[in-house]
Amino acid sequence: MTDRFSHLIEKTVSSQDVCDAKIFELKKLTVKLPDEKEAERYIIKHKGASCVLPIDGDDVIFVVQYRAAIGRIMLELPAGKLDSEDEDPYDCAVRELEEETGYNSRNMVFLRKYIPAAGYSSEVIHLYAATDLTRSAAHPDEDEFVDVVKIPMKKAYDMCVSGEIEDSKTVIAIMTYYERFIR
């Protein structure tokens, strides 16, 4: 598809670091547009993340946590950022599953990856499904406070369809798994 639409590509003229935060960098780009004019783009450079859909029998294991960006508590699947651009997303998924839920999986499969906000972020989220779970001990990051809840898969799917679950990585993982393995 890229070749057919290559006339739409913007060329970076300059890049300026605006902010280097813990989980991303903010850059200001000056780009040359297809009509040769220049424009500014603010881009969040993100190392990427992994998200896990843990399935225990007929139940999905969720984490519940407060999200300051939207000022409320969210129901989500366990997830976390890659420690580096070189980290294998699978390894990140294994780590985040145990850290946030206290579960390990003997069967983790890749579902898909997606780009949550292409208009301003380079983040790619890798989605996995985890089955054949065993309990261990959760050990969230020191600044991470989560509760773990189980919801039946069918109910979780219905919550995605109705809009009750709003977190994009959670909706996409559940819908993908449900369509591929349950329907």
N, C-alpha and C positions, 0 to 999 in steps of 0.2 A: 504494500500500500504506500510505502514511503516514496518510491520512485514516481508514482503517478501524481503525487501531491508535493513534490520537492520544491515547486515554485512558492510554497507557503512558508518555507523555512526562514527563520530569523537568524541572523548572524551576530554573535556577540562581538561588540566593539571594545567594551571594557567591563571589568568586574571589580566591585569594591566590597570589602568586608564591612558589614554594618554592625553585626553582633555575633559573638561566639558564645552560645549558651550551652548548658549541660547536654541537651538532647538534640540540638540542631544548630546550624549556622544560618544567619540571615545575610543575604548578599543583594547588592543593588547592581543590576546589569544595565548597561546601555546596549541596545540592540539596533541593528539595521533591519528595517522592515522590507518586505518584498517590493515596495514602491520606492526604496532607497532613502526614505525618511528614517529618523532615529526616534526611539522611544525608550522609556525606562521600564524595567521589570524588577520587582522585588521577589526573590526566590528563597524559599526555605530549603537548605541542603540538609537532607536527613539520611542517616545510614541505613534505614530500613527497619523492619520489624517482623516478628512472627506472632501468629495467633493460633491457639489450639482449641479445637472442639473436643473436649473430653466426654466420652460416652461410657456410662457405667450402667450396663443392662439397658433399660428403656429410658434412662435419665441422662440429661445433659448437666454437667457440672459448670456452674457459673461463679464469677466473683462479683461482689457488690462493693462499689467504692465511690467515694465522693470525687467529683471532677471539678476542680476550681474554674476551669475555662468556661464551663456552662453553669456553675454554681448550684449543682445538685448531684444527687446520688444516681448512679447508673448501674444497670444490670449488663454485664459484659462477659465475654469469654476471656480466659487468661491470655495475656499477651505482654510483649515487651520489645524494646528496641534491641537491635543487634549491637553488640559491644564494639564492633568495628566493621568497616566495609568489607573486610575479608572473612568475617565470621559466617559459618554455614548457617543458613536460616533454620535448618533442621535442629542443629545443636541449640540454637536460641529457643526453639519451641520446646525442646526437652527440658531445658533449664527453667523456662518460665512456668511450665506446667507444674513442676515440683515446687518452685519457689512460692507460687501464689496459691496452689491448692493442696499441696502435700500428696499429690499423686504422681506415680510414674506409669509409663505405658510400655507394654511389650509389643505393641503394634501401632505405629504412628505412620499415617500415609499422607502424602501431599495432596491437597485438594485443588489449589490454584493460587495465583498471586493476583493482586490488583493494585491500582494506583488510586488512593483515596481523594487526592486534591491536586490534579495535574495543573490547575491554573496558577498555583503558587508554591507547590512543594514537590521535591524529588522523591518523597517517600514511596516505597513499595512494601506492601504487607503480604507476607507468605502465610497461607492458611493450611492447617493440618487437622486431621481427625485422629484422635487417640482412643484406642480401645484396649481391652485386656489390661485394665488398670490395677495397680497395687497401691496400697496406702504407705506413705512414709510421713515425714514431718514437713509441714509448710515452713518456709523461712523467707518471708517477703523482705524486700529492701527496707532499710531502716526508716525511710520516709513514706512507706507504703502500708496502708491500713485497709485490709479487705476482709469481708466475710464470704464464706463459701456456701452456696445453695445448690440444691438439685431440683430440676424441673423436668417432667416427662418430655421426651422429644416431640411428640405430637403437639403438646401444649406450647412448647418453645417455638415450633414452626408457626403455629397459629398466632402467637404473640408477634412474630416477625411480620406476618401477613397483615395483621391488624394495625401495626405501627406502635404497639406497646413496647416492643424492643426497638430502640432507635439507633443504637451504636452500629455503625456501618460494617465494621469487620465481623461483628457478631451476626448481623443479618445475612451478610454474604456467605459466611461459613455455614450457617445452619441451612439456608436455602440451597446452597450447592450440594451439601451432603444429602439433604432430604430428596432433592430431585435425582441425584445420581444413585443413591443406595436404597431408598425407601419406596419411592413411587413405583 
